[in-house]
Amino acid sequence: MKFMKLGSKPDTFQSDGKNVRYVASELASDIVVNVGDVKFYLHKFPLLSKSACLQKLVANSSEGDGDEVYIHDVPGGPTSFEICAKFCYGMTVTLNAYNVIAARCAAEYLGMHESVEKGNLIYKVDVFLHSSIFRSWKDSIIFIQTTKSKLHLCEEVNLILHCIDAIASKTSIDVHKVDWSYTYNRTKIPEENGNDPNSNEIRSRVVPNDWWVDDLCELEIDLYKQVIVNIKNKGIVPSEVIGVAIKAYTLRRFPGFRKGVFQFSDVSRSRSILETIVCLLPAEKGSVPCSFLLKLLKASISVDSREMVKAELVKRIGQQLEEASVNDLLVQATDGQATMYDVHVFHKILEGFVMRDEDLKTQLEDGNEIPEPGVLSEASKLMVVKLVDGYLTEIAKDPNLPLSIFVGLAEMVTDFPRPGHDSLYRAIDIFLKAHPGISKNDIKRICSLMNCKKLSVDACTHAMQNERLPSRVVVQVLFFEQVRANASSGSSTPDLPKAIRDLTGGASYASSRSATTNTENSEVTASAEELEALRSTNGGPNDKVNGKNANGRMKNLLSTKRIFTKCGQAKAGKGKIVAQIHQTVLDLPA
């Protein structure tokens, strides 16, 4: 730590009780200075020769030789005044990063300028600050922390601005020029204790780009904001490093933030900090993780931040939605909402992603160049579709979730690539199980989201036994499963009449848009977890069905499957088999 000694005379200040200070001298004191509840018995000549404020106070006093003045609001109180008084007497005073700001502000208050006397305290302190304190990383951090109680006066003399600029400049230098003892509060690793034979090698390591992050976490939010803004304005530190700094600061201020636990003792103060953090986020996409943005959004909702703050977070999340996880996207509904989760927030996020995709398409159509638009865009869409299916699976369990919201979210990604529909089928099945009272038209509407051609073998097996699905959907599943089986064996399926084609092709708007190739079908396989989840939705103790109705329905469906099987075996009797299929379908309940 840097320090500066002023004066050469011995310190003769003494105490007489708790609230009395005096200078041991042969000369009797001729002025009493009251600072707070402490009385200083001093001499006019050394004080008045350096302080314009005391000159004015004494001139206005009418008490003669027993002058007594009051300066209750001197910055730093009795302690900082004593430093200034000792300087006036020429006594030895040691200044360092901890007390220099108090001395500087007190000197400013007392008017200890060069116009009063050359080499006065203000001049000497300023030289010390700019030549030593602001050149040292550790001392700069200590100094700026001590300005909290004297913020207003420090701003008047531009001390904070100078210190902030010094800190920002140090964060922007080449890391190769940063000394190994670069951090102010970092716990030393064992190799740094000086006894290790390889300590020279350790000290020669390259300092990380974010070496300064932890130290700034100790600053109050107002000072932290000024430092980060200054760093950003210099344009040297990468946005990713600034993002790391902001994330670290957030985790320090809110201990439960990492685990998504938001408990704020002072809601108003927490709201102010969160809103400041959001405004400090770098504009570049990917500068902070999407999971961090989602936690910020949840925290902002819990403290009821301004709508513009939440809208900014929603926009940023939409720009990098492909990085999110389903758990991060599950925002608990606030009081007054009927649903379990705030699905409207996710709708806005997804809408932002879709609009971003449309904007990219427009730029391509206009001839603008976008780096690797096809690869990146398609990969992002695939990941977002997977997210949507997973999100639908979670919210489908909510019995208060309206069908329109479920369908609306699914339809937003209709044009996105979705190689398999197993996850979507699982979400639909869970929704039907949680909403047993919905109408047939609603069941038909939600099932139209699914393309039976893109179900895996395991999902088809589950669907053929699913009592919650309409019979027409089950027939589709049976037919496409048979088509797949015949294609794998080299057989062909017979031409079907319009009634059958309507059943197999008209119930899903997705299937009418594009044909699924054998390659696509081979890629549609359900994971072990998905299959188990699908089975669990249909086989729990609370999902019993009437045995007689189920047996009768299954007989019809199995009969239909046997007929489809015959289609690949008997080409000569094609007309008769088609008639049997047609009749079986007509016999199925609507």
N, C-alpha and C positions, 0 to 999 in steps of 0.2 A: 504494500500500500504506500502511495506517495504521501509525503507530509512536508510542511514548511514551518520553520521556526522564525518568529518575528520578535524583535527586541533582544536585549542582552542583560538587563537588570534582573535581579532576583525577584521572585514573586513575594510581595509583602502583604497581600490581601489576607485578612483574618476575619474570623467570625466571633460574634458576641451573642450567643444564642442562635436560635434557628432563623430568625428574620432580620438579623443585623450583620452587615458586612462593612469593614473599614480598612484603611491602609495604615499600617504601622509606620508612623513618621513623627519626627520631632515637631513638625508643623501641625497645628490644629486644623481640623477640617473646616471649610467655610461654605460648603454646600451639601445639602442632603437630597439625594435623588431617590425617589420612591418608584420602584419598578415592581408592579404587582403588590404583594404583601411583604416585600423585602426592602429595607432601608439601606442605602449606601451612603456612608459618611466619607466624602471625598474632598478634593481641592479644585477650585475653579480653573486655575491657570492651565494645567495639563489637559483638562476636559474641553474648555472653551477654545483652546488653540487648534483643536482638530474637529469640533462638532458644531456645525451651523445650527442644528436644532437646539442644543443646549444654550448657545449664545442667545437665541431668540427667547427661550423660556426664561433665562435669567434676566434678560432685559425687560421682560414684562412683569417680573416679580417685584413686589414692593416691600420685601422683608429685610432689606439691607444686607448686612454681613451674614445674617443667619438664613440666607436664601434656601428655600425648599421647593423643589419642583417635582411634578408627577408625570410619569410616562408609562402608563399602565399597559398600553397596547404595543410596546416594542416587540418585534418578531423574535421568537425564541425566549422571551421572558428574561428573568434575572440572569440565567446562564449566559446567553448571548451578549447581554449588556456588559457583563463582567469581562468577557473577552475583549470587547471594544474599549472598556475602561483601562484594562491592563496595557493595551496597545498605546493608549494615550500617555500612560506613565512610562512607557519604554520597557515594560517588564516582558519576560520571555513568554511567548504564546505559541503553542503548537497547533497548527491547522491540518486537518486531514479530510477525507471524503465524508466523514460522519458529521463534522461540526462546521465545515467551511460554508455551507449554505446558510446556516443560522447566523454566522458572523457576517456574511455578505449582506443578508437582508437587514440585520440590525444596523450595520454601517450605513446602508442606504437610508434607513429610517432616521438615523442621527445626523445625516448630511455630512458624512466624512469624505468629501470630494477633494479633488486636486485644487479647486478654487479656494478652498479654505486653507490648505497647506500642501505643499508638494510632498509626494511620497506617502500620501494618506492611505488609510486602510482599504478603501474601495479599489484603488489602483493596484495595491499589492495582492489583494485577493484575486482580482481579475487576471493578473499575470499568472498566478498559481493555477487557476482553473484552466486556462487555455494552454499553458505550457506543460502541465502535469496531469491534472485530473481528467480532462477530456481526451488525453492521449492514451489513457489506460482503460481497458475494457472493464476490469473489475471496479475501479474507482468510479467510472461513469455510471455503472449500474447502481452502486451504493448512493452516489450523489443524487441521481434522479429519484430514488426511492425516498430520500429525505426531504424532497421538495413538497411532499403531499400537504403538510400543515401550513406551508407558506406559498401555496400555489399562485395566489393572486399577485403577490409582490414579486415572485420569481418571473412571472410572465411580463410584468412591467419592465424589468431590466433584461429581458430576453435570455435569461439563464437557461430556461428549459429548452428553448429552441436550439441553443448552441449545443446543449448536451444531447438532445435527440438527434441532431444532425451528426454529431460525433459517433453515436451508437450506430446509426444507420450506415454511416460510411464504413465502419469496421465490419459490419455484416456483409458488406458488398465487396470486400477485398478478396484477392485470390487466396484460396485456402492454403496454398503452399507457403504463404507469407504469415500465416497465423502461428503463434508460438504454441508449443505442445500444452503448456498450462493455460489452455485457451478458455476454459470455462470457470465461472465464478463459484458455482455451487455443486459441481459434479463430484460424486464420490469417486475417489481414486481407485483404480484397479490395482491388484497386488504388484504388478510389474512396475508401477510408478513410484514405489516407495524408496527408490534410489539404491537399494541393496541388491537388486537383481543384476546378475552379470550381463543380461541382455537388455538392460535399461536403455542403452544408447540406441539399440535397434527399435525399441518401443517408441522412443521419442522422435524417431525419424519417420514414423508413420504419417501418412497424409491425413490431415484433419478432415472430418466429414463436412459436407456442405451445410448441414443443419446444426453446427456446433453451438450456435448462439441461442437456439430455441428455448432450452430449459431456463436460461437466465432471465429471459424476458417474461416468463410466466409469472414472475413475482411482482410485476408491475400492476398497478391498478388499471382498470379498463380505459380510463381517459388517457393516461399516459401511454398505455399499450397501443391504443388506436393511433396516436400521433406518431409513434415509432414505426408501426407497420405501414402507415400511409407514406411516411418519408422513405422507407425502404422500397415500396412499390414505385414511387415517383422516380427514384434513381434508375429503375429499369435494368438492374444488373442481376439481382437475385432471381433465380427461376421461380415460376409460379408454383411449381410442385413443392419447393422448399417453404415458400410462404404458406402454402396449404398445410404442410406439416406443422408449422409454427402455430397456426390458428387452431388446429386440432389439439395440439398439446396444451395450449392455453385453456381451451374449453374443458378438457378433461381435468385440468388442475382446478378450475373454478367450480366444477360440478362433479364431485367424486363418483357419483353413481351413474354418470353419463355413459361410460363405456358399456355397462350392462343394460342400458335402456331404462334405468331407474331415475325418475325425475321427481325429486322431493326438494322443494324450494322453501326455505324458511322466510325469505323476504321476496315475495312474488314480484313486487314492483322493481326491486333492484335486479332480480334475475331476468326479468323481461328486458330491462335496459341493456344488460350485458349481452343477452342473446341477440337482440336486434343489432347491436354494434358488431358482434361477431359476423352476422350475416352480411352486413354492409362491407366488411373487410375481406370477404371471400374473393379470391382472384377470379377474374372473368373467364379465364381459359378453362375449357372443358377438361375434366379429369384432374384438376389441380387438387381436389379433395375427393376421397372415396364417396361413392353413392350411398353407402351405408351410413356414413357420417352425416350426409345431407338429410337422410331420412330421420335420423335421431334428432337433428336440429329441428326438423319439421314437427316431430312429435312433441318436443320440448316447447316449441313456440305455440303449438295448439294448447298445451296444458297451462301455459301462463297467459293465454289469450293475447298474443302479439298482434300487431296491426296487420290488416289484410294484405297490405303491400309487401310486408316481410314474408308472410306465408306464400303469397303468390310468386315471389322471387325464388323461394326454395322449390316450389312445385315446378317452376320453369327449369331450374337447374337439374332437378332430378329427372325430368322428362328428357333432357339432353343426353343423359347417360344411364337410362333405365335398364339397359341390358346388363349392367353391373350389379343390379340389386338382387336381393333374395326375397323369397315369399314372406319370411318372418319379419323382415324389415318393412315390408309394404303393409303389414297388418296394423293399421292405426286404430286404436280403440275409439269407439264412438263417444262423443261427449254427452252430457246430460241433455235430455230432450229428444235424442235420436232413438228411433225404434230398433234399428239394427244393431248387431253386435259390434260391427266395425264401421268406420267412416268410409264407406265405399265411394262417396262423392269425391273425396280427396284422390283416391286412386284413379277415378275416372278422369280427373283433371290432368293427372300425371301422364296417364296413357294417351290422352288427347294431345298433350304436348309432344309426345314421341311420334305419334302418327302425323301430326302437322309438320314436324321436322322432316319426316320421310317425304312428305308431299313437297316440301320446299326443295329438298335435294333433287327430286324428280323434275321440278320446274327449272332448276338451274341447269340440269343436264339437257333439257329440251331447248333451253336458251343458248346452249353451246358453251356454257361455263365449265371449266375443268375442276373436277373434284377428285382428290387423291383416292385411288382404288375404290370407286363408289360401289361397284358390284359386289366385291368380296366382303367389304366391311358392312355394307348395308344388309346383305342377305344374312350374314352371320348374326348381326344385331337383331334382325327380325326373328330369326329362329329362336334366339334366347328370350326375346320378349314374349313370343307366343308360348314358350314353355312357362314363363313367369305367369302369364295370364291364366293358363290352364291350372297351374298350382294355386293361384289366388282364388280362382273360381271354386276349386275343390274345398278350400278353407271356408269361404263365405257361404257355400251351399249348405253348410250344416245349420245355418241360422234360420229358424222357422219364420222369422219376421222379414226375411229378405224378399223383396218383390221380384216376380219373374221378369219384369221389364228391365230391371237393373242387371240381372244375370245375363239375359239375352243381349242387352246393349253392350256390355263389356266384351262378350264373346264376338259380337258382330264387328267390333272396332278393328279386329285383327283378321277379318275374313280373307282379305287379299294377301296376307302374309303367308309365306311357305310353312306348311305344317305336315311333315312327312307321315306322321301317325296321329290317330285320333283317340288313342287309348286313354290319355289323361283327360281329354275333354269328355269322353264317355263316362269316365269315373266321376267327374264333377257333375254331369247330368244325372247319373244314377243316385248320387248323394242328395242332390236337390230334390229329386222325386221322392226319395225316402223321407226327407225332412218336411215335405209338403204333400202329404197324402190326399189332401182335399182339393187339389187343383183340377180344373176341367179338362176334358179330352182335347179341346182345342189348344189349351195351354201346353198339354203334354206333347201334342203334335208339333207345336211351335218350337219348344225347346229341343225336341229330338231332331228337328230339321237342321240344327246347327252341326250335327254329326254326319260325317261321310262314312258309311258302312264299308266302303271299299278300302278304307285306310285303317281298319281295325286289325289287330294282330290275331293269330289263331287263338291264343288264350282269351283275348277279349271277346272274340266271337263265341267261344264256348260258353263264357259267362253270360253274354247277351241272349243266347238261345234259351237260357233257363231263367231269364229275368222276367218275373211276373209284372214288373212295373213298366215295361216297355210295351208300346202298342203292337198288335199282331203284325201290322204292315212292316214295322221296323224289323221284327224278328224274321219275317219272310225275306226281307232284303239281306239280312245277315246270312241266312241259310243259303240264299242264292249265290252271293259273292264268295262264300266259303267253298261252295261246290265249284264255282268257276276257277277259284284258285287251285283247288285240288286237281281239277281236270287239266289246268294249264301245266301244273308240275308233272303230271303223268303223260303229257303229250296228247291228251284227248281234247275233244271240242264239245261245246254245248250247243244244243239245238236252238233254232230261232224261236223266239217266244212271241205270242200275240201281244197286242197293244196293252191289254189289261195287266199282263205280267210286267211288261216294260215300264208301265207307269209305277208299279209297286217298287221296282228295283231302281228306277232312275228319277222319279219325280218327287220322292219324299225328302230329298236333300238338295237344296239349292247349290251346295258346294260341289256335289257330284256332277251336276249338269254343266259346270264350267270347264272341267278338264278331265280327260280320261286318265286313269291310273295305270302306269306301265307295270310290267312284271318286276322291273328293277325297284320301283317304288314299293311294291308290295313286299318284296323280300327285305326291305329296310324297316318295315313296320313290325317291330317285335316289342312285346311288353316286358319290362323288367320284372324280376321276382317280387319286388316290393309292390309294384302296381297291380300285379295279378292277385297278390294276397289282399291288397286293399279292396280290389273289386269283389273278391269273394266275401270279404268281411262285411261288405255293404248288403249282401244278400243272404248271409247265413247266420246272423246273430239271433239271440233268443227272443228279441223283440220284433222279429221280422217273419212271423208265421203267416202262412196263407192257407186257404181252404184246400185241403188235400184232394177233395173230389174234383173241384174246378181245375186245380193245377194238373191233375192227372189227365183230365179230359183234354186240356189245352195242349199238353205235351204230346199226347197221342196224335193230335192233328199235325203238330209241327214235325214230329218224327216221321209221320206218314209222308209229309211234304218232302222231308230230306231224303227219304228212300226213293221218292219219285225223281228228285234231282239226280240221285245216284244212277238210276236207270237211264237217265238221259245220256250218260256217257257210255253206256253199254249196248244199247239197242237202237242203232240208227234206222233199222227197217221199220220199227214201230213208232217213229217220231210223232206222227199226228195223234196217235192214241195217247201217248204220254203227255203231250202238251195239253190235251183236253183234260186229262186227270189233274194236272197241275192247276189248270184254270178252275176246275170245279172245287179243288181243295181250298184254293185261295178264296173263292166265293163263299165257302162254308165257314171261313174264319170270322170271329166276331170283329166288329169295327174297332 
